[in-house]
Amino acid sequence: MDFSWTDEQEIWRKTVRDFAQKNITPRVREIDTNKKIPDEIIKGMAKLGLLAPTASQDYGGAGVDWTMACIAAEELGRADISLAIPVLYLVEASWGFIFSQYGSKELREKYLPKITSGEAFCGIAVTEPEGGSDIVGAGKTKGVKKGKNWILNGEKIFISGITESTKWGGIHLTLARTDPSAGHKGFSFFGVPLKDNKQIKTSLFEDMGRMGISTGGFVMENVELSEQNLIGEQNRGFYYAMEGFSAARVLIGATCVGAAEAALELGKEHIKTRKAFGKLLGSFEGIQFPLAEHYCNLESVKLLNYRAAWTMDKMYKEKKASHYDVALAAAMSKLRAPIYAFGVFNEVADWFGALGYTKEFPVEMGIRGVRSYSIGAEGTMNIMRIIIARELLGKEFLPY
Ligand SMILES: Cc1cc2nc3c(=O)[nH]c(=O)nc-3n(C[C@H](O)[C@H](O)[C@H](O)COP(=O)(O)OP(=O)(O)OC[C@H]3O[C@@H](n4cnc5c(N)ncnc54)[C@H](O)[C@@H]3O)c2cc1C
């Protein structure tokens, strides 16, 4: 066992950190207020290979492995504590990967070079008004074959990147039932372009955090797609979705850790300089003990997280781990990271006193941003617990 980084990993971390600290960190408040990631940042990320970096190099991706993808996620989280840019990054890194693995040649050629160069967006659309956690039981979106084409009807909701997709173009990998009698084996994945599509009506939510990236929904009425828009094999969509969710959960862990590390750094600087009762705050046990606890929590989730990335690399590169191994490792990381990160933001806000409650101070953006991941983006905490219990007890103990 070796806990050190390779030279390549060190250089990658430094490259991403230098870019992100210089170009992103000074603009986070502006991004949060204007609700938009500036074009120059998108272009800079594209230049560094940070947009769908896990996609094949044949289509403009960087073909990075999951440990490298996590390093970049951690650095982007550290730079953008609001988590807007990390969300853009991790959604495209995980779902761009699924698209790159399973999409038809024609669809990949059409969209992936644009996605990796920041001219198109790649998102995920699984959730429906009546089916979030229980998409298998309650999902109503249907895909029906008409000649060689597919007709999609249904509604998707709480979907990240609606504005990005409708403005830039691109696709949302969209889950639809194609064999209603087959349960989870009756779903297929489709690449659905939202831009300029008259059969699609989009809507937006006003989120509480990660304001630089949009969340919304779309209704599909007789959306006609060519057979090339089917992702992978018909009726394998649920499996592709689970594969993408595991990847996203690992990257979420890394972004939450990065953002919380940044907050802890800010907090440490403050308690080393601010005085109360004639002493530096950092010399009080009541401040030191939570600092030690939170540092320890972050280190433990970081280890869980990089072990999950390592398990993914074992699976994809060496076939020495299974999708179940990855799902378990990813669920553990997603269960812990947003909670531990939230704990850090909350604590550091306390250390700053009244300033911690103002927008003069960035930690409130972290509190708002990270909450999206403990509420449910890419799977709720109870769903993580169900996955972990399933792996510990066996499928026969699934509660549904
Ligand atoms: C900011 C944000 C962005 C998102 N982006 C996307 C996106 O891009 N694409 C996409 O497809 N979805 C997206 N989602 C949706 C997300 O995947 C869902 O919110 C999530 O799957 C939960 O679904 P739900 O909101 O309908 O909650 P529900 O499924 O209704 O769950 C409500 C509560 O009940 C609990 N619960 C449900 N079943 C059980 C059970 N069996 N046992 C115990 N507790 C249970 C849940 O844990 C949760 O606490 C996003 C969500 C957010 C908040």
The ligand as an SDF file (V2000), in Angstrom:
LIG
                    3D

 53 58  0  0  0  0  0  0  0  0999 V2000
  -29.7220   20.7740   -6.8370 C   0  0  0  0  0  0  0  0  0  0  0  0
  -30.2050   19.4810   -7.4170 C   0  0  0  0  0  0  0  0  0  0  0  0
  -29.8140   19.1110   -8.6980 C   0  0  0  0  0  0  0  0  0  0  0  0
  -30.2850   17.9180   -9.2520 C   0  0  0  0  0  0  0  0  0  0  0  0
  -29.8770   17.5810  -10.5330 N   0  0  0  0  0  0  0  0  0  0  0  0
  -30.3940   16.4470  -11.0990 C   0  0  0  0  0  0  0  0  0  0  0  0
  -30.0440   16.1060  -12.4510 C   0  0  0  0  0  0  0  0  0  0  0  0
  -29.2350   16.7770  -13.1060 O   0  0  0  0  0  0  0  0  0  0  0  0
  -30.6210   15.0150  -13.0100 N   0  0  0  0  0  0  0  0  0  0  0  0
  -31.5180   14.2360  -12.3260 C   0  0  0  0  0  0  0  0  0  0  0  0
  -32.0120   13.2540  -12.8790 O   0  0  0  0  0  0  0  0  0  0  0  0
  -31.8710   14.5430  -11.0380 N   0  0  0  0  0  0  0  0  0  0  0  0
  -31.3280   15.6190  -10.4250 C   0  0  0  0  0  0  0  0  0  0  0  0
  -31.6770   15.9450   -9.1200 N   0  0  0  0  0  0  0  0  0  0  0  0
  -32.7220   15.1860   -8.4670 C   0  0  0  0  0  0  0  0  0  0  0  0
  -32.2300   14.1790   -7.4570 C   0  0  0  0  0  0  0  0  0  0  0  0
  -31.6320   13.0890   -8.1040 O   0  0  0  0  0  0  0  0  0  0  0  0
  -33.4610   13.7810   -6.6340 C   0  0  0  0  0  0  0  0  0  0  0  0
  -33.7910   14.9030   -5.8430 O   0  0  0  0  0  0  0  0  0  0  0  0
  -33.2430   12.5750   -5.7760 C   0  0  0  0  0  0  0  0  0  0  0  0
  -33.1150   11.4220   -6.5480 O   0  0  0  0  0  0  0  0  0  0  0  0
  -34.3970   12.3790   -4.7730 C   0  0  0  0  0  0  0  0  0  0  0  0
  -35.6340   12.4070   -5.4080 O   0  0  0  0  0  0  0  0  0  0  0  0
  -36.8030   13.3480   -4.8310 P   0  0  0  0  0  0  0  0  0  0  0  0
  -36.2770   14.7340   -4.7560 O   0  0  0  0  0  0  0  0  0  0  0  0
  -37.9950   13.0970   -5.6680 O   0  0  0  0  0  0  0  0  0  0  0  0
  -37.0450   12.8430   -3.3440 O   0  0  0  0  0  0  0  0  0  0  0  0
  -37.8570   11.5400   -2.8970 P   0  0  0  0  0  0  0  0  0  0  0  0
  -37.4360   10.3590   -3.6880 O   0  0  0  0  0  0  0  0  0  0  0  0
  -39.3010   11.8840   -2.8760 O   0  0  0  0  0  0  0  0  0  0  0  0
  -37.3370   11.3640   -1.4130 O   0  0  0  0  0  0  0  0  0  0  0  0
  -37.7700   12.2240   -0.3490 C   0  0  0  0  0  0  0  0  0  0  0  0
  -37.1470   11.7270    0.9400 C   0  0  0  0  0  0  0  0  0  0  0  0
  -37.5950   10.3980    1.2430 O   0  0  0  0  0  0  0  0  0  0  0  0
  -36.4830    9.5390    1.4510 C   0  0  0  0  0  0  0  0  0  0  0  0
  -36.7840    8.1810    0.9730 N   0  0  0  0  0  0  0  0  0  0  0  0
  -37.2810    7.7990   -0.2450 C   0  0  0  0  0  0  0  0  0  0  0  0
  -37.3790    6.4560   -0.2950 N   0  0  0  0  0  0  0  0  0  0  0  0
  -36.9470    5.9700    0.8970 C   0  0  0  0  0  0  0  0  0  0  0  0
  -36.8130    4.6540    1.4540 C   0  0  0  0  0  0  0  0  0  0  0  0
  -37.1260    3.5590    0.7570 N   0  0  0  0  0  0  0  0  0  0  0  0
  -36.3340    4.5500    2.7070 N   0  0  0  0  0  0  0  0  0  0  0  0
  -35.9880    5.6300    3.4320 C   0  0  0  0  0  0  0  0  0  0  0  0
  -36.1060    6.8920    2.9620 N   0  0  0  0  0  0  0  0  0  0  0  0
  -36.5670    7.0660    1.7040 C   0  0  0  0  0  0  0  0  0  0  0  0
  -35.3440   10.1580    0.6590 C   0  0  0  0  0  0  0  0  0  0  0  0
  -34.0750    9.7570    1.1860 O   0  0  0  0  0  0  0  0  0  0  0  0
  -35.6130   11.6520    0.8610 C   0  0  0  0  0  0  0  0  0  0  0  0
  -35.0640   12.0850    2.0700 O   0  0  0  0  0  0  0  0  0  0  0  0
  -31.1670   17.1020   -8.5140 C   0  0  0  0  0  0  0  0  0  0  0  0
  -31.5270   17.4650   -7.2090 C   0  0  0  0  0  0  0  0  0  0  0  0
  -31.0460   18.6330   -6.6570 C   0  0  0  0  0  0  0  0  0  0  0  0
  -31.4380   18.9830   -5.2530 C   0  0  0  0  0  0  0  0  0  0  0  0
  1  2  1  0
  2  3  1  0
  2 52  2  0
  3  4  2  0
  4  5  1  0
  4 50  1  0
  5  6  2  0
  6  7  1  0
  6 13  1  0
  7  8  2  0
  7  9  1  0
  9 10  1  0
 10 11  2  0
 10 12  1  0
 12 13  2  0
 13 14  1  0
 14 15  1  0
 14 50  1  0
 15 16  1  0
 16 17  1  0
 16 18  1  0
 18 19  1  0
 18 20  1  0
 20 21  1  0
 20 22  1  0
 22 23  1  0
 23 24  1  0
 24 25  2  0
 24 26  1  0
 24 27  1  0
 27 28  1  0
 28 29  2  0
 28 30  1  0
 28 31  1  0
 31 32  1  0
 32 33  1  0
 33 34  1  0
 33 48  1  0
 34 35  1  0
 35 36  1  0
 35 46  1  0
 36 37  1  0
 36 45  1  0
 37 38  2  0
 38 39  1  0
 39 40  1  0
 39 45  2  0
 40 41  1  0
 40 42  2  0
 42 43  1  0
 43 44  2  0
 44 45  1  0
 46 47  1  0
 46 48  1  0
 48 49  1  0
 50 51  2  0
 51 52  1  0
 52 53  1  0
M  END
$$$$
